[in-house]
Amino acid sequence: MKFGQNPKKQWRSTQELVNGYSPLSQRLNRLMILEHVWKKLVGNKAAFWVLHAVQGDTLFVKVKAAVAKNELIARRTQLIKELNKNFTTPWIKKIEIK
């Protein structure tokens, strides 16, 4: 910074930082986190369970095999709980299978 210039604003709290982001960038960040956590959580099953879309509070998952579909049906409530742990506000309510 040169002499006489105003210093750049420093954040005093996380809320000030969050307020600086637009709603679109917040949603994009949430989706990037979701994609990363999904791959980490499902592991090698990510080859059979592909995140297809997100609409509101619902994840749409495309399943490539019938056996994988049955396993996803059995684990979907557990997956929702595990995914929501990674966000400050739980927002995933349903997993729909395509």
Number of C-alpha atoms within 10 A of each C-alpha: 7 6 6 6 7 8 9 7 6 8 10 8 8 8 9 11 11 11 10 10 10 9 11 9 11 13 11 11 12 14 13 12 14 18 14 10 16 18 16 11 14 14 11 10 14 14 12 18 23 18 19 13 12 14 8 10 11 15 18 17 19 16 21 13 10 10 10 15 18 11 11 22 12 11 11 15 14 10 18 18 13 14 18 16 11 13 13 7 8 13 14 19 13 15 19 15 17 13
